Structures are given as structure tokens and as C-alpha cells.
Amino acid sequence: MDWVDLISRKRVQDSATESPHRSAFQRDFDRIVFSAAFRRLQDKTQVHSFPESDYIRRRLTHSLEVSCVGRSLGTAAGDYVVGNDPSIGKSFPDFPHILGQIVANACLAHDIGNPPFGHAGEQAIGSWFKDCLPTALASELSAEQRSDLDSFEGNAQGFRLLTRLQEGRDTGGLRLTYATLATFTKYPTSSSNVSPSEYVGAKKHGFFADDTETFINIATLTGLIKYEKGWRRHPSVSS
């Protein structure tokens, strides 16, 4: 993989020029913060407990904190990369800060597709589709589409929100950079190729069948490595 491709500023359906006051990756951060899907995290609890006060921890607060930590770790990782390959620093003098911002973006959005009640919510949605989906509707779905529903995954729903559902005047969702979207996708594989024991990136699926083409474009333009079960993770992905 080549860092020139991995930190691609290209984005889908967007012709905006980069401002001297705000980089493409800072624009990604702002678009996530101001999206309706991100604001809805204020109504989702991070954990369910029995608090002694009226304070309940929300996923919105959690996401902001994770983003701050991600920025610091990404910047430190960028310093390490430049230290091992000075040519990257010559090509991108602000590389550590670029990488830090990309990681911050992915961390900011990492819970954006998760349903209420976290993994229990995912299991409840999947169980409903397994047990209650009308036979007539089920017969119209492909095997992979049915797999998407039976094993509903918040990460794949997050990818769908960012690239399709959160539309403004144009298509392409929030129209984030390919670098941010590739880093967001912790599990670059489809539901039919999930293989937990083979590779951490295939432990779950990161996109639905209908969004495969979108992810292929992202993977191609960022130079992700293809293998039998999907793609290798972007090096700035954080688990």
C-alpha cells in the first residue's frame, strides 16, 4: 500500500475545492459533527447501569472522547511512519497531523450506525429478520441480502449512513474523503465472507451487499489489498 493513495482527499459526488483555512479532512470532521445521524447519538446510552444521579453516559459523549484519543494516537503513528520513511515527510510535511485527523474522523463516526442497546440491539434486529420476515419478501432477497439482515451489523449500517442515507442536495451521503471512509471501515468484507478465525478484518462485515460497489471504489482509490475474503484493513484503522 502507498501512503499517497491511503490519504486520498478524493471524495464521491463533491466538487468543492480545499480551503486554505480548512483541509479536506477537517471538512470531513465538520460534516460528521453537523449530521443528523451524529446528533442522534445523544439519545443512545453507551452502557446501561444503575446510576445514582440523573447523569447517563451517551454515545455522543463517548464518540467525542474517542475521537480526541484517536487524533493523538494517529498523530503519534504519523510521527513513527515519518521517522521510518523520511521521504513521506518530504512529500507531506504535515503527515502526522493529516493521519491524526483521519483517525479522529473515523473515531468520531465509529458508533454512528449502532442501534440502541449496542450489540444486544444488533442481535434483536437480526433475530427479528430470522424469525419474522414475511416469506413473500424473503423470497425476493438474494442470499447475501438475507445474510445482511439475519446478521445485522452496526458497522455496515454506519457505512451506509455515511455514504448514502445522510444525503443533502446531492447523492453520496456526507461525501467524505476516501481516506476517512476506508479508515472508518474496520471490517472490509461482506456478510457472506465473515470469517472470525481467519483475520481480524473479517470478524464482522463492514458494508451491506447493496453498498459493495461503493466500497470497491473506495478500496481501489486508496489502494487497499484485496484477498479472498475481502480487503486488508487501511493501516490507520483502530479496533
C-alpha atoms as a printed R data frame, in Angstrom:
    type eleno elety resid chain resno       x       y      z
1   ATOM     1    CA   MET     A     1   0.000   0.000  0.000
2   ATOM     2    CA   ASP     A     2   1.140   3.535 -0.799
3   ATOM     3    CA   TRP     A     3   0.511   6.424  1.598
4   ATOM     4    CA   VAL     A     4  -0.124   8.735 -1.352
5   ATOM     5    CA   ASP     A     5  -3.257   6.684 -2.076
6   ATOM     6    CA   LEU     A     6  -4.066   5.830  1.536
7   ATOM     7    CA   ILE     A     7  -4.530   9.503  2.483
8   ATOM     8    CA   SER     A     8  -6.547  10.311 -0.635
9   ATOM     9    CA   ARG     A     9  -8.513  13.564 -0.440
10  ATOM    10    CA   LYS     A    10 -10.825  12.448 -3.239
11  ATOM    11    CA   ARG     A    11 -14.495  12.111 -2.379
12  ATOM    12    CA   VAL     A    12 -17.705  10.982 -4.067
13  ATOM    13    CA   GLN     A    13 -20.005  13.488 -5.735
14  ATOM    14    CA   ASP     A    14 -18.200  16.560 -4.461
15  ATOM    15    CA   SER     A    15 -16.525  19.302 -6.430
16  ATOM    16    CA   ALA     A    16 -15.668  21.626 -3.526
17  ATOM    17    CA   THR     A    17 -12.118  22.947 -3.569
18  ATOM    18    CA   GLU     A    18  -9.974  22.641 -0.468
19  ATOM    19    CA   SER     A    19  -9.936  25.813  1.603
20  ATOM    20    CA   PRO     A    20  -6.600  27.228  2.824
21  ATOM    21    CA   HIS     A    21  -8.258  27.524  6.234
22  ATOM    22    CA   ARG     A    22  -9.812  24.053  6.420
23  ATOM    23    CA   SER     A    23  -8.362  20.862  4.974
24  ATOM    24    CA   ALA     A    24 -10.394  18.145  3.264
25  ATOM    25    CA   PHE     A    25 -10.106  16.012  6.387
26  ATOM    26    CA   GLN     A    26 -11.189  18.821  8.693
27  ATOM    27    CA   ARG     A    27 -14.202  19.254  6.428
28  ATOM    28    CA   ASP     A    28 -14.961  15.544  6.937
29  ATOM    29    CA   PHE     A    29 -14.933  16.073 10.703
30  ATOM    30    CA   ASP     A    30 -17.293  19.031 10.462
31  ATOM    31    CA   ARG     A    31 -19.702  17.195  8.173
32  ATOM    32    CA   ILE     A    32 -19.950  14.319 10.634
33  ATOM    33    CA   VAL     A    33 -20.494  16.622 13.626
34  ATOM    34    CA   PHE     A    34 -23.283  18.542 11.896
35  ATOM    35    CA   SER     A    35 -25.075  15.453 10.560
36  ATOM    36    CA   ALA     A    36 -28.432  14.349 11.961
37  ATOM    37    CA   ALA     A    37 -27.138  10.798 12.439
38  ATOM    38    CA   PHE     A    38 -24.348  12.019 14.716
39  ATOM    39    CA   ARG     A    39 -26.701  14.210 16.762
40  ATOM    40    CA   ARG     A    40 -28.967  11.206 17.324
41  ATOM    41    CA   LEU     A    41 -26.184   9.590 19.355
42  ATOM    42    CA   GLN     A    42 -27.236  11.847 22.234
43  ATOM    43    CA   ASP     A    43 -30.277   9.582 22.673
44  ATOM    44    CA   LYS     A    44 -28.280   6.346 22.783
45  ATOM    45    CA   THR     A    45 -26.634   5.246 26.012
46  ATOM    46    CA   GLN     A    46 -23.082   3.931 25.967
47  ATOM    47    CA   VAL     A    47 -23.703   1.449 28.764
48  ATOM    48    CA   HIS     A    48 -26.778   0.559 30.822
49  ATOM    49    CA   SER     A    49 -26.189   0.748 34.523
50  ATOM    50    CA   PHE     A    50 -27.925   1.900 37.702
51  ATOM    51    CA   PRO     A    51 -26.590   5.432 38.164
52  ATOM    52    CA   GLU     A    52 -27.071   7.186 41.471
53  ATOM    53    CA   SER     A    53 -27.559  10.524 39.694
54  ATOM    54    CA   ASP     A    54 -29.515  11.720 36.678
55  ATOM    55    CA   TYR     A    55 -26.359  11.541 34.535
56  ATOM    56    CA   ILE     A    56 -26.443   8.774 31.938
57  ATOM    57    CA   ARG     A    57 -23.477   8.334 29.651
58  ATOM    58    CA   ARG     A    58 -24.379   8.853 25.989
59  ATOM    59    CA   ARG     A    59 -22.709   7.596 22.834
60  ATOM    60    CA   LEU     A    60 -22.359  11.203 21.692
61  ATOM    61    CA   THR     A    61 -20.003  11.999 24.580
62  ATOM    62    CA   HIS     A    62 -18.198   8.698 24.113
63  ATOM    63    CA   SER     A    63 -17.662   9.344 20.386
64  ATOM    64    CA   LEU     A    64 -16.215  12.804 21.005
65  ATOM    65    CA   GLU     A    65 -13.811  11.427 23.607
66  ATOM    66    CA   VAL     A    66 -12.738   8.536 21.376
67  ATOM    67    CA   SER     A    67 -12.112  10.998 18.564
68  ATOM    68    CA   CYS     A    68  -9.771  13.041 20.768
69  ATOM    69    CA   VAL     A    69  -7.812   9.937 21.741
70  ATOM    70    CA   GLY     A    70  -7.761   8.796 18.097
71  ATOM    71    CA   ARG     A    71  -6.308  12.109 16.944
72  ATOM    72    CA   SER     A    72  -3.457  11.825 19.441
73  ATOM    73    CA   LEU     A    73  -2.725   8.201 18.570
74  ATOM    74    CA   GLY     A    74  -2.954   8.877 14.829
75  ATOM    75    CA   THR     A    75  -0.559  11.816 15.103
76  ATOM    76    CA   ALA     A    76   1.897   9.698 17.092
77  ATOM    77    CA   ALA     A    77   1.620   6.932 14.489
78  ATOM    78    CA   GLY     A    78   2.257   9.510 11.760
79  ATOM    79    CA   ASP     A    79   5.444  10.618 13.535
80  ATOM    80    CA   TYR     A    80   6.540   6.979 13.665
81  ATOM    81    CA   VAL     A    81   5.856   6.474  9.942
82  ATOM    82    CA   VAL     A    82   7.827   9.585  9.001
83  ATOM    83    CA   GLY     A    83  10.660   8.525 11.294
84  ATOM    84    CA   ASN     A    84  10.933   5.225  9.444
85  ATOM    85    CA   ASP     A    85  10.446   6.724  5.961
86  ATOM    86    CA   PRO     A    86  11.633  10.370  5.763
87  ATOM    87    CA   SER     A    87  10.506  10.555  2.125
88  ATOM    88    CA   ILE     A    88   6.892  10.642  3.333
89  ATOM    89    CA   GLY     A    89   7.674  13.666  5.458
90  ATOM    90    CA   LYS     A    90   9.214  15.388  2.446
91  ATOM    91    CA   SER     A    91   6.144  14.696  0.310
92  ATOM    92    CA   PHE     A    92   3.712  15.532  3.128
93  ATOM    93    CA   PRO     A    93   5.322  17.890  5.689
94  ATOM    94    CA   ASP     A    94   2.175  17.765  7.842
95  ATOM    95    CA   PHE     A    95   1.732  13.985  7.520
96  ATOM    96    CA   PRO     A    96   1.399  13.267 11.287
97  ATOM    97    CA   HIS     A    97  -1.414  15.817 11.588
98  ATOM    98    CA   ILE     A    98  -3.089  14.500  8.412
99  ATOM    99    CA   LEU     A    99  -3.084  10.975  9.796
100 ATOM   100    CA   GLY     A   100  -4.253  12.200 13.189
101 ATOM   101    CA   GLN     A   101  -7.227  13.998 11.620
102 ATOM   102    CA   ILE     A   102  -8.197  10.976  9.507
103 ATOM   103    CA   VAL     A   103  -8.174   8.711 12.565
104 ATOM   104    CA   ALA     A   104 -10.136  11.332 14.538
105 ATOM   105    CA   ASN     A   105 -12.792  11.359 11.803
106 ATOM   106    CA   ALA     A   106 -13.177   7.591 11.811
107 ATOM   107    CA   CYS     A   107 -13.342   7.505 15.605
108 ATOM   108    CA   LEU     A   108 -15.934  10.282 15.648
109 ATOM   109    CA   ALA     A   109 -18.227   8.214 13.409
110 ATOM   110    CA   HIS     A   110 -17.416   4.757 14.762
111 ATOM   111    CA   ASP     A   111 -20.777   4.330 16.570
112 ATOM   112    CA   ILE     A   112 -22.932   6.283 14.146
113 ATOM   113    CA   GLY     A   113 -24.692   3.199 12.761
114 ATOM   114    CA   ASN     A   114 -25.128   1.295 16.002
115 ATOM   115    CA   PRO     A   115 -28.724   0.720 17.146
116 ATOM   116    CA   PRO     A   116 -29.951   1.348 20.692
117 ATOM   117    CA   PHE     A   117 -28.729  -1.243 23.227
118 ATOM   118    CA   GLY     A   118 -25.496  -1.826 21.270
119 ATOM   119    CA   HIS     A   119 -24.705  -5.423 20.346
120 ATOM   120    CA   ALA     A   120 -27.909  -6.610 22.038
121 ATOM   121    CA   GLY     A   121 -29.788  -4.297 19.675
122 ATOM   122    CA   GLU     A   122 -27.980  -5.776 16.674
123 ATOM   123    CA   GLN     A   123 -28.905  -9.275 17.818
124 ATOM   124    CA   ALA     A   124 -32.534  -8.260 18.338
125 ATOM   125    CA   ILE     A   125 -32.765  -6.823 14.814
126 ATOM   126    CA   GLY     A   126 -31.130  -9.918 13.318
127 ATOM   127    CA   SER     A   127 -33.413 -12.228 15.292
128 ATOM   128    CA   TRP     A   128 -36.499 -10.390 14.056
129 ATOM   129    CA   PHE     A   129 -35.461 -10.827 10.434
130 ATOM   130    CA   LYS     A   130 -34.674 -14.512 11.003
131 ATOM   131    CA   ASP     A   131 -37.988 -15.250 12.692
132 ATOM   132    CA   CYS     A   132 -40.497 -12.670 11.436
133 ATOM   133    CA   LEU     A   133 -39.580 -11.629  7.894
134 ATOM   134    CA   PRO     A   134 -42.584 -12.400  5.647
135 ATOM   135    CA   THR     A   135 -41.931 -15.350  3.349
136 ATOM   136    CA   ALA     A   136 -43.010 -13.412  0.264
137 ATOM   137    CA   LEU     A   137 -40.456 -10.685  0.978
138 ATOM   138    CA   ALA     A   138 -37.713 -13.117  1.928
139 ATOM   139    CA   SER     A   139 -38.090 -14.894 -1.417
140 ATOM   140    CA   GLU     A   140 -37.221 -11.662 -3.237
141 ATOM   141    CA   LEU     A   141 -33.869 -11.280 -1.463
142 ATOM   142    CA   SER     A   142 -30.540 -12.679 -2.592
143 ATOM   143    CA   ALA     A   143 -28.604 -14.944 -0.238
144 ATOM   144    CA   GLU     A   144 -26.232 -12.100  0.621
145 ATOM   145    CA   GLN     A   145 -29.054  -9.632  1.260
146 ATOM   146    CA   ARG     A   146 -30.693 -12.136  3.588
147 ATOM   147    CA   SER     A   147 -27.358 -12.623  5.340
148 ATOM   148    CA   ASP     A   148 -27.094  -8.840  5.821
149 ATOM   149    CA   LEU     A   149 -30.438  -8.847  7.632
150 ATOM   150    CA   ASP     A   150 -30.020 -12.034  9.648
151 ATOM   151    CA   SER     A   151 -26.654 -10.832 10.985
152 ATOM   152    CA   PHE     A   152 -27.411  -7.115 11.176
153 ATOM   153    CA   GLU     A   153 -24.219  -5.152 11.804
154 ATOM   154    CA   GLY     A   154 -23.964  -1.586 13.111
155 ATOM   155    CA   ASN     A   155 -20.653  -1.003 11.328
156 ATOM   156    CA   ALA     A   156 -22.247  -1.764  7.965
157 ATOM   157    CA   GLN     A   157 -25.190   0.478  8.834
158 ATOM   158    CA   GLY     A   158 -22.703   3.224  9.694
159 ATOM   159    CA   PHE     A   159 -21.043   2.877  6.301
160 ATOM   160    CA   ARG     A   160 -24.465   3.112  4.661
161 ATOM   161    CA   LEU     A   161 -25.345   6.230  6.650
162 ATOM   162    CA   LEU     A   162 -22.109   7.990  5.759
163 ATOM   163    CA   THR     A   163 -22.155   7.103  2.064
164 ATOM   164    CA   ARG     A   164 -25.854   7.043  1.216
165 ATOM   165    CA   LEU     A   165 -28.527   7.816  3.804
166 ATOM   166    CA   GLN     A   166 -27.250  11.170  5.085
167 ATOM   167    CA   GLU     A   167 -27.902  13.000  1.843
168 ATOM   168    CA   GLY     A   168 -28.137  16.735  1.371
169 ATOM   169    CA   ARG     A   169 -28.633  18.292 -2.017
170 ATOM   170    CA   ASP     A   170 -26.514  15.641 -3.755
171 ATOM   171    CA   THR     A   171 -26.023  11.885 -3.649
172 ATOM   172    CA   GLY     A   172 -23.101  10.242 -1.875
173 ATOM   173    CA   GLY     A   173 -24.177  10.690  1.725
174 ATOM   174    CA   LEU     A   174 -21.913  13.077  3.623
175 ATOM   175    CA   ARG     A   175 -19.452  12.882  0.701
176 ATOM   176    CA   LEU     A   176 -16.466  12.186  2.931
177 ATOM   177    CA   THR     A   177 -12.941  11.575  1.647
178 ATOM   178    CA   TYR     A   178 -11.987   8.061  0.622
179 ATOM   179    CA   ALA     A   179  -9.257   8.101  3.284
180 ATOM   180    CA   THR     A   180 -11.761   8.741  6.074
181 ATOM   181    CA   LEU     A   181 -14.223   6.143  4.757
182 ATOM   182    CA   ALA     A   182 -11.517   3.483  4.351
183 ATOM   183    CA   THR     A   183 -10.290   4.137  7.893
184 ATOM   184    CA   PHE     A   184 -13.857   4.019  9.211
185 ATOM   185    CA   THR     A   185 -14.361   0.537  7.719
186 ATOM   186    CA   LYS     A   186 -12.872  -1.728 10.386
187 ATOM   187    CA   TYR     A   187 -14.260  -4.833  8.688
188 ATOM   188    CA   PRO     A   188 -13.700  -4.514  4.930
189 ATOM   189    CA   THR     A   189 -15.667  -7.574  3.915
190 ATOM   190    CA   SER     A   190 -19.273  -8.608  3.191
191 ATOM   191    CA   SER     A   191 -21.579 -10.627  5.447
192 ATOM   192    CA   SER     A   192 -21.187 -13.723  3.264
193 ATOM   193    CA   ASN     A   193 -17.395 -13.655  3.747
194 ATOM   194    CA   VAL     A   194 -17.263 -13.191  7.515
195 ATOM   195    CA   SER     A   195 -14.605 -15.500  8.931
196 ATOM   196    CA   PRO     A   196 -13.741 -14.640 12.563
197 ATOM   197    CA   SER     A   197 -10.864 -17.088 12.916
198 ATOM   198    CA   GLU     A   198  -9.035 -16.084  9.738
199 ATOM   199    CA   TYR     A   199  -8.367 -12.354 10.041
200 ATOM   200    CA   VAL     A   200  -9.496  -9.623 12.424
201 ATOM   201    CA   GLY     A   201 -10.806  -7.567  9.484
202 ATOM   202    CA   ALA     A   202 -13.196 -10.409  8.612
203 ATOM   203    CA   LYS     A   203 -14.562 -10.869 12.132
204 ATOM   204    CA   LYS     A   204 -17.677  -8.909 11.114
205 ATOM   205    CA   HIS     A   205 -18.889  -7.266  7.926
206 ATOM   206    CA   GLY     A   206 -18.387  -3.586  7.210
207 ATOM   207    CA   PHE     A   207 -20.827  -2.974  4.368
208 ATOM   208    CA   PHE     A   208 -24.093  -4.374  3.045
209 ATOM   209    CA   ALA     A   209 -24.484  -6.114 -0.310
210 ATOM   210    CA   ASP     A   210 -26.091  -3.048 -1.896
211 ATOM   211    CA   ASP     A   211 -23.088  -0.934 -0.876
212 ATOM   212    CA   THR     A   212 -20.417  -3.279 -2.227
213 ATOM   213    CA   GLU     A   213 -19.743  -1.201 -5.323
214 ATOM   214    CA   THR     A   214 -19.251   1.908 -3.211
215 ATOM   215    CA   PHE     A   215 -16.702   0.163 -1.024
216 ATOM   216    CA   ILE     A   216 -14.892  -1.311 -4.028
217 ATOM   217    CA   ASN     A   217 -14.403   2.225 -5.359
218 ATOM   218    CA   ILE     A   218 -13.036   3.354 -2.001
219 ATOM   219    CA   ALA     A   219 -10.734   0.347 -1.698
220 ATOM   220    CA   THR     A   220  -9.451   0.806 -5.244
221 ATOM   221    CA   LEU     A   221  -8.704   4.508 -4.901
222 ATOM   222    CA   THR     A   222  -6.970   4.099 -1.542
223 ATOM   223    CA   GLY     A   223  -5.010   1.047 -2.703
224 ATOM   224    CA   LEU     A   224  -6.273  -1.460 -0.149
225 ATOM   225    CA   ILE     A   225  -5.005  -5.002 -0.664
226 ATOM   226    CA   LYS     A   226  -7.589  -7.489 -1.949
227 ATOM   227    CA   TYR     A   227  -7.653 -11.067 -0.739
228 ATOM   228    CA   GLU     A   228 -10.087 -13.973 -0.892
229 ATOM   229    CA   LYS     A   229 -12.412 -12.837  1.904
230 ATOM   230    CA   GLY     A   230 -12.351  -9.111  1.211
231 ATOM   231    CA   TRP     A   231  -9.665  -6.466  1.705
232 ATOM   232    CA   ARG     A   232  -6.897  -5.866  4.223
233 ATOM   233    CA   ARG     A   233  -7.579  -3.018  6.591
234 ATOM   234    CA   HIS     A   234  -6.394   0.527  5.991
235 ATOM   235    CA   PRO     A   235  -3.258   0.863  8.198
236 ATOM   236    CA   SER     A   236  -4.833   3.663 10.235
237 ATOM   237    CA   VAL     A   237  -7.854   1.578 11.279
238 ATOM   238    CA   SER     A   238  -8.191   1.401 15.062
239 ATOM   239    CA   SER     A   239 -10.088  -1.501 16.646
